[in-house]
Amino acid sequence: MRIFFLTVGEKKFDTNFAKLVKVEGDQAHHPLLDNLKIPERGKKIEYRRMEELIQAFLEMAPDGFQDTQYQEKFRTKKVELHRQIVEWFEKERLQSQLGKEIQRDLSGGAGGGGQDQPDRAH
């Protein structure tokens, strides 16, 4: 049996020798454990403890999320992209675009005549 521990990662146990106690209810929930990626059979995922991840992040960005380098390298671009996506999918804009498409289709599109065929010279 494979069991994942927050502090040491995945460990294998022989249920003939290990006496395990099932944890249920609120005690059974944890953000990391509830979102574990289960590796394919025969493969192993190397997990790093949260403390290690925090330390690595702080080495890269000593001032944390307010770190100037972090802001410039990662955060600013993502915030701008988020703003653009929100603007692109804004309800009124989409409705307006959809309305224009419907109007163009009803009026026969760019080629006229209500057909989806290209214009032909006669």
N, C-alpha and C positions, 0 to 999 in steps of 0.2 A: 504494500500500500504506500502511495506517495502522499506526503503531507507537506504543505507549505507553511513555514513559520516566518513571521515578520522579521525577526532578528537574525535568522541564519539561513533563510531560503528553503529550498526543497530538500526533504530528507525521505529516505525509504525506510519503511518499517515492516518487519515480519509480524503479522498479527498473531502468530503463535507465541511470540515472546513479549510483545508490547501490549500493555493494557491501556486502551484508549478510551477517553470519555468524550462523548458527543456533546458539543456546545450548541445550545439553541437560543432562540429569541434574540433580544437586543445584543447579547454577548456574542452572538454568531456573526454580527455585521461589522465590517470594517471597509473603508473606501478602497484600500489596496487589495484586500482579499476578495472583495466582491467584484473586482474588475481584472482578475488575473487572466493572462493569456495562457491557455493550455497548449503546451507544445504537441506537435504531432508525435505519434507513437515512435519510440526509438530516438527521438531528438530531445535535447535539453536546452532550456533557456537559462542563461546566466543572469540571475537577478542581483541587483545591488541594493543594499540596505538604504533606507531613506536618509539616514545620517550621511552616508557616502555621497548620495546624490546632492544633498544640500551643500556638503563641503566642496564638491566639484563645481557647483554653480557659484558659490561664493569665491572660489579661486578665479573663476572667469569674470565675475562681477562682484567685487568686494563690497559695494554699497547696495547689493541686492537688486531688487527691481527698479530702484531709483538710480542705479549706476549709469553714468553717462554712456559708457561703451555699450552696455546692454541695450539701452534705449536706442542708440543710433544703429546698432547692428541688427537688432531683432524687433523691438517693440514698435518703433516709429513706422516701419514698413507695414507691419501687421495692422496697426490702427488705421492707417491710410487705406489699405486694402479693404478692411471692414467697412469704412465709411463709403467707399466706392460701391461695394456690394449692396449695402443698405440703400444707397441712392438708386442703384440700378433696379432693385426689386421693390422700390417704393410703389405702393398700391396705385396711387393716382397716375404715375408714369406708365405703369403696365396697362392700366385701363385705357389710357390715352392711346398707347401704341396698339393695343388690341382693337380699339375703336377705329383707328386708321386702317388697320389690316382688313377689318370687316367691311368698312366703307369702300376700300379699293376693290375687294372681291365682289361686292354687290354692284359696283359700277363697271365691272368687266376688267378690272386690273389695268395695267399699263398698256396692254395691247388692244383693249376695247372688245366689245362683243361678248363679254362674259365667259370666254373660253380660256383655257390654260395653254393655248397654242401660241407660238411666236407669230408676230406680224409677218405677212407675206405680201410681196409686191405683185400686183396683177398686171 
